[in-house]
Amino acid sequence: MRFHCDKATLCEAVNSVAPAVSAKSTVMALECVLLRCREGRLSVIGYNLELGITKEIEVQSAENGEILLNARLFGEILNKMPEGSVSVASDEKLLTVIKSGGAQFTILGMSAEEYPEIPLVSEERSFRLPADTLRSMISQTLFAVSQDMNTPVLTGALFEKKGGFLHLVSVDGCRLALRREPVEGEEDFRFIVPGKTLSELLKLTSRYAGGEEEILVKAGGKHIVFCCGGYNMISRLLEGEFIDYNAAIPREYKTRLTVSARAFAESIGRASIIISEKIKNPVKAVFENGVAAISCETSMGKVTDSFPVALEGEPVRIGFNNKYMTDALKASELDELIIEINTAFSPIKLLPKEGDSFVFLVMPMRLKDDH
């Protein structure tokens, strides 16, 4: 195999597929990137059996072929190479020469036959969304994905299409995040994508933020592919039955608040100064007479704070986890939002002031003087 191309383009491709390469594996091939050169196109591939990322770039090709190169070593070489054109050539003994400017490296590759086959995914269940829209949906639900491997089905987000809308839902037992957007296509579907995959997708597509790029999503029986800007990201889907999230969302409320998301988050931030990993006391909020009175008391001290709110219905007193509420407020990405509360022991419901693009739930915490 022999080709040459722009060093920056190749470097970006190798660095971008690196998250899908195993850092350490009993199978040495999984610590490598696969370079596959065909008719002036180079495919750069990383795959760890859970997640795969491929990028295709244009090269000047003198000889087709494929080879595996250690991803960490190849990436470091490219990053240190001088700017300009870089050439890569491997012989039948898998010795690979990488040259740019006056710099030259010779490393030993591995046969591409050692590499596992990346699953093929049909377009039976597929849809397109603007990259910014899908990125927003992921970022507004990723915070509530569970980290508990004892319930693996909740370590991902549910993608559910019904009634012309795509719903993304994540739940971790203490909070819930639901985001919805209209999507074209007749067929309804339901599958669960690992949170780690969605986190990597946000990083990979960050370069398209604010642009007009679209993401094509194709889901098979066991795998899903996200295609955007010449990148393909393939991931296994999580197996199992997701919880009935609709049953968890309260339909009634006795108290309805219009609050400044920033004022609420800043107030919680002040209360959080006396909360630590060892001291996880709840933050207490009393909503009455147009005021939110925020307080917290731990062995380190006591904090009180307040800010104005618009209140409809009954006054209420409730406790909650400082981090969980702050995460939800930040994920709203709004200046003002609606908070609905039924009782001091029912989930706290956060909604946009206009429309119904998201629903966040934060479970309350019992206060010491609750009865």
C-alpha positions in Angstrom: 0.0 0.0 0.0 1.3 3.5 -0.9 -0.4 6.9 -0.8 0.3 10.5 0.1 -2.0 13.3 1.3 -2.3 16.4 3.4 -0.8 15.7 6.8 -3.5 17.8 8.7 -6.3 15.9 7.0 -4.9 12.5 7.8 -4.0 13.6 11.3 -7.6 14.8 11.9 -9.0 11.5 10.6 -6.7 9.3 12.8 -7.4 11.5 15.9 -11.2 11.3 15.3 -11.4 7.5 15.1 -9.1 7.1 18.1 -12.0 7.0 20.7 -13.1 3.7 19.0 -9.7 2.1 19.4 -9.0 0.0 22.5 -6.3 1.5 24.8 -5.4 -2.0 26.0 -6.7 -5.3 24.7 -5.7 -9.0 24.6 -6.4 -8.7 20.9 -3.6 -6.5 19.6 -5.5 -5.6 16.4 -8.0 -3.7 18.5 -5.3 -1.3 19.5 -4.7 -0.4 15.9 -6.3 1.8 13.2 -7.1 0.1 9.9 -5.9 2.0 6.8 -7.6 0.8 3.6 -6.6 2.5 0.4 -8.8 2.0 -2.7 -8.7 4.1 -6.0 -7.7 7.4 -4.5 -9.8 7.0 -1.3 -8.4 6.1 2.1 -10.6 4.7 4.8 -9.4 5.2 8.4 -11.1 2.9 10.8 -11.2 2.4 14.5 -13.3 -0.4 16.1 -13.3 -2.0 19.6 -16.3 -4.4 19.1 -18.5 -1.9 21.0 -18.0 1.3 19.0 -16.6 1.9 15.5 -15.7 5.1 13.7 -14.7 5.4 10.1 -13.6 8.4 8.0 -12.9 8.5 4.3 -10.5 11.0 2.8 -9.1 11.7 -0.6 -5.4 10.7 -1.2 -3.1 10.4 -4.1 -2.8 6.7 -4.4 0.0 4.8 -6.1 -0.8 1.4 -4.7 -4.0 0.0 -3.2 -3.9 -2.1 0.0 -4.6 -2.2 3.7 -2.7 -2.4 6.9 -3.1 -2.2 10.7 -1.0 0.4 12.6 -0.8 0.9 16.3 -3.2 3.8 16.8 -1.3 5.5 19.7 2.1 5.3 17.9 0.8 6.3 14.5 -1.2 9.2 16.0 1.9 10.5 17.9 4.0 10.3 14.7 1.5 12.3 12.7 1.0 14.9 15.4 4.8 15.5 15.5 5.3 15.5 11.7 6.0 18.8 9.9 3.1 20.4 8.1 2.5 19.7 4.5 2.2 16.5 2.6 2.8 13.1 4.2 3.4 9.8 2.5 2.7 6.3 3.9 4.0 3.2 2.2 4.0 -0.4 3.4 5.7 -3.5 1.9 4.9 -7.2 1.8 6.6 -7.6 5.2 4.3 -5.0 6.7 7.2 -2.5 7.3 5.6 0.9 7.0 7.5 4.1 6.1 5.9 7.5 7.1 7.6 10.5 5.6 7.0 14.3 5.7 9.5 17.0 5.0 12.9 15.8 6.4 11.3 13.4 8.9 10.9 9.7 8.4 9.6 6.9 10.6 9.6 3.2 9.9 7.3 1.0 12.0 6.0 -2.5 11.8 2.3 -2.9 11.0 0.0 -5.9 11.2 -2.0 -7.8 8.6 -5.5 -6.4 8.1 -6.8 -10.0 8.2 -6.4 -9.8 11.9 -9.1 -7.1 12.1 -12.7 -7.9 13.1 -15.4 -7.3 10.5 -17.5 -4.1 11.2 -21.2 -5.0 11.1 -23.3 -3.8 8.2 -26.5 -1.9 9.0 -29.3 -1.6 6.5 -31.5 1.5 6.1 -34.7 -0.2 7.1 -35.1 2.1 10.1 -33.5 5.4 9.3 -34.1 9.1 9.6 -32.3 12.4 9.1 -32.0 15.4 11.4 -30.0 18.6 11.3 -26.8 18.0 13.2 -27.5 20.9 15.6 -31.0 19.5 16.4 -29.8 16.0 17.2 -26.8 17.4 19.2 -29.2 19.5 21.2 -31.4 16.5 21.9 -28.5 14.4 23.1 -26.9 17.2 25.2 -30.3 17.8 26.9 -30.8 14.2 27.9 -27.3 12.8 28.4 -27.0 14.2 31.9 -29.7 11.8 33.2 -28.2 8.6 31.7 -27.5 6.1 34.5 -23.9 5.2 35.3 -25.0 2.1 37.2 -23.9 -1.1 35.4 -26.2 -3.2 37.5 -29.0 -1.8 35.3 -27.3 -1.8 31.8 -30.5 -0.9 29.9 -30.5 2.5 31.7 -26.9 3.3 30.8 -28.3 4.4 27.4 -30.9 6.7 26.0 -34.1 5.5 24.5 -34.8 6.6 20.9 -38.5 6.3 20.2 -40.3 7.5 17.2 -44.1 7.8 17.4 -46.8 10.1 16.1 -44.3 11.9 13.8 -42.0 12.8 16.7 -38.6 11.5 17.8 -38.3 11.2 21.6 -35.0 10.8 23.4 -35.4 9.6 27.0 -32.9 8.9 29.7 -33.5 7.8 33.3 -31.2 7.0 36.2 -33.6 6.3 39.0 -33.3 9.8 40.6 -34.1 11.9 37.5 -35.6 11.7 34.0 -35.0 13.7 30.8 -37.2 13.7 27.8 -36.6 15.7 24.6 -38.8 15.6 21.5 -38.6 16.9 17.9 -40.7 16.3 14.8 -39.1 13.9 12.4 -40.0 12.6 8.9 -40.8 9.0 8.1 -43.7 6.7 8.5 -42.3 3.8 10.4 -42.3 4.0 14.2 -39.3 2.4 16.1 -37.8 2.0 19.5 -34.1 1.3 20.4 -31.6 2.1 23.1 -28.2 3.7 22.4 -25.4 3.6 24.9 -24.6 6.8 26.7 -20.9 6.5 25.9 -21.7 6.4 22.2 -23.8 9.5 22.4 -21.1 11.3 24.3 -18.5 10.4 21.6 -21.0 11.5 18.9 -21.3 15.0 20.5 -17.5 15.3 20.4 -17.2 14.0 16.8 -19.9 16.3 15.5 -18.8 19.4 17.5 -17.1 20.8 14.3 -20.5 21.0 12.6 -22.1 23.0 15.3 -23.9 26.1 13.9 -23.7 24.7 10.3 -26.2 23.1 8.0 -24.8 19.6 8.2 -27.3 16.7 8.6 -26.9 13.4 10.5 -28.3 10.3 8.9 -29.2 7.6 11.5 -29.6 4.0 10.5 -30.6 1.3 13.0 -30.5 -2.4 12.6 -31.5 -5.2 14.9 -28.4 -4.9 17.1 -26.4 -1.9 15.8 -26.9 1.7 14.9 -24.9 4.0 12.5 -24.6 7.8 12.6 -23.3 9.3 9.4 -22.2 13.0 9.2 -19.6 14.9 7.3 -17.8 11.8 5.9 -17.7 10.1 9.3 -19.6 6.9 10.1 -20.0 6.0 13.8 -21.3 2.5 14.4 -22.4 1.2 17.9 -24.1 -1.8 19.3 -27.5 -1.2 20.8 -28.4 -2.0 24.3 -30.7 -5.0 24.8 -33.6 -5.1 27.3 -36.9 -3.3 28.0 -36.7 0.4 28.8 -39.0 1.6 31.7 -42.4 3.0 31.0 -41.3 6.6 31.2 -44.7 8.0 30.5 -46.0 6.5 33.7 -43.3 8.3 35.7 -44.3 11.8 34.5 -46.8 13.5 36.8 -49.9 14.8 35.0 -51.2 17.0 37.9 -49.7 19.7 40.0 -50.7 21.9 43.0 -47.9 24.4 42.6 -46.7 26.0 39.3 -43.7 28.3 39.3 -42.0 30.5 36.7 -38.4 30.8 37.6 -35.1 32.3 36.3 -33.0 29.2 35.6 -29.8 31.3 36.3 -31.1 32.7 39.6 -32.1 29.2 40.7 -28.8 27.6 39.7 -26.7 30.4 41.3 -28.7 30.1 44.5 -28.2 26.3 44.6 -24.5 27.0 43.9 -24.2 29.1 47.0 -26.0 26.4 49.1 -23.7 23.8 47.6 -20.6 25.3 49.2 -21.3 23.4 52.4 -22.2 20.1 50.6 -19.4 17.6 49.8 -19.0 14.0 48.7 -19.2 12.9 52.3 -22.0 15.4 53.3 -24.8 15.0 50.8 -27.6 16.9 52.7 -30.5 18.1 50.6 -31.1 21.6 49.6 -34.4 22.9 50.9 -36.6 25.2 48.9 -39.7 27.0 50.2 -41.9 28.6 47.5 -44.4 31.1 48.8 -45.5 34.7 48.5 -43.6 35.2 45.2 -40.2 34.2 46.8 -38.0 31.1 46.6 -36.3 30.7 50.0 -33.3 28.4 49.5 -31.4 26.9 52.4 -29.0 24.2 53.4 -27.6 23.0 56.7 -24.7 20.6 57.3 -22.0 20.0 59.9 -20.0 22.6 58.0 -22.5 25.4 58.5 -25.8 26.9 57.3 -26.7 28.9 54.1 -29.9 30.8 53.3 -30.7 32.6 50.1 -33.7 33.9 48.2 -34.9 35.1 44.8 -38.2 36.1 43.3 -40.5 33.7 41.5 -44.0 33.8 39.9 -46.2 31.3 41.8 -49.6 29.9 41.0 -51.4 27.5 43.4 -50.3 26.4 46.8 -47.1 27.3 48.7 -44.7 24.3 48.9 -41.6 23.2 50.8 -39.4 20.6 49.2 -35.9 19.1 49.3 -33.7 18.0 46.4 -30.2 16.9 45.5 -28.1 20.0 44.6 -26.3 18.4 41.6 -29.4 16.8 40.1 -31.4 20.0 40.1 -28.4 22.1 38.8 -27.9 19.6 35.9 -31.5 19.9 34.9 -31.5 23.7 35.1 -28.4 23.9 32.9 -29.8 21.4 30.4 -32.9 23.5 29.9 -30.7 26.1 28.1 -33.4 28.7 28.9 -33.5 32.0 30.7 -36.9 31.1 32.3 -38.7 27.9 32.8 -41.7 26.4 34.4 -41.5 24.1 37.5 -44.6 22.1 38.5 -44.8 20.3 41.9 -47.7 18.2 43.1 -46.6 17.3 46.7 -43.3 17.4 48.6 -42.8 13.7 47.8 -43.6 13.7 44.1 -41.1 14.4 41.3 -40.2 18.0 40.5 -41.2 18.7 36.9 -39.3 21.2 34.8 -40.8 22.4 31.5 -40.1 25.1 28.9 -42.0 28.3 29.3 -43.3 27.8 25.7 -43.9 24.6 23.8 -43.2 21.1 24.9 -39.8 20.3 23.6 -38.6 18.8 26.9 -39.6 17.4 30.3 -37.1 17.0 33.1 -37.9 15.3 36.4 -35.9 15.5 39.6 -36.9 13.2 42.5 -37.3 15.0 45.8 -35.2 14.2 48.9 -36.8 13.8 52.3 -36.1 16.6 54.7 -35.3 15.9 58.4 -38.5 17.5 59.7 -40.7 15.9 57.0 -43.6 13.8 58.4 
